[in-house]
Amino acid sequence: MKILVCISHVPDTTSKINFKDNDTNFDASGVQFVINPYDEFMLTRAMWFKEKQGASVTVANVGTAATEPTLRKALAIGADNAIRVNAEATDGYYVAKQLAEVIKNGEYDVVLAGKESIDYNGGMVPGMTAALLDFNFVNASIGIEIEGNTATVSREIDGGKEILSMNLPIIIAGQKGVVEEKDLRIPNMRGIMMARKKPLQVVEPIGFDNTTASVSFEKPEEKSTCKMIDADNLDELINLLHNEAKVI
């Protein structure tokens, strides 16, 4: 079984985010980048299939050379090889087109990805990639089992859980729950040293016109200071909740 795990290169949630050029471009200076957490859950699940069922695991990313440390970390965790599409990830459709080409050329049976990246939260790449390839697709997965040519996938729905069974090839977008956080893997020294020798293939992007462009970015408003209300002053509390917070 050949598995491809799509990896996004995203800012660490502790990083301070700024924009430049009149708020039209993200300022990456001083920002620490990591594997997208949802993708890391799926990579961890892929490692289980590698160890239990002998699957081969490739990780792929659309990005410039700046994303290679993130791919090397994925290799240190245990992926067998990596592919970097040498292009700026401009929008979801562009990324989906590039990944679809990688998947088609690699003839992968299973493609795993996080349900969204934590930077832009678009949540569109896995589904669009499946549509481009005419693959079966499951979103928001919290459980994956694969036997032979059949995948059994569980996902959260309103008020419960849905169990789906479908044939490979398949693209599965997952979230927290597909593995436990305690099962996430930290690269050890042996893994880091081995990752240096594992193949990281750089491929050129397929050409087509971008359909969208970012006009500007805007930070959310800063949270207002907390107002303390005397415990006996219920009228003031109700007034503030009704007229200022507008929650009642």
Buried (B, 14 or more C-beta within 10 A) or exposed (E): BBBBBBBBBBBEEEBEEBBEEEBEEBBEEEBEBBBBBBBBBBBBBBBEBBEEEEBBBBBBBBBBEEBBEBBBBBBBBBBBBBBBBBBEBBBBBBBBBBBBBBBEEBEBBBBBBBBBBBBBEEBBBBBBBBEBBEBBBBBBBBBBEBEEEEBEBBBBEEEEEEEBEBEBBBBBBBBEBBBEEEEBBEBEEEBBEBBEEBEBEEBEBEEEEEEEEEEEBEEEEEEEEEEEBEEEEEEEBEEBEEEEEEEE
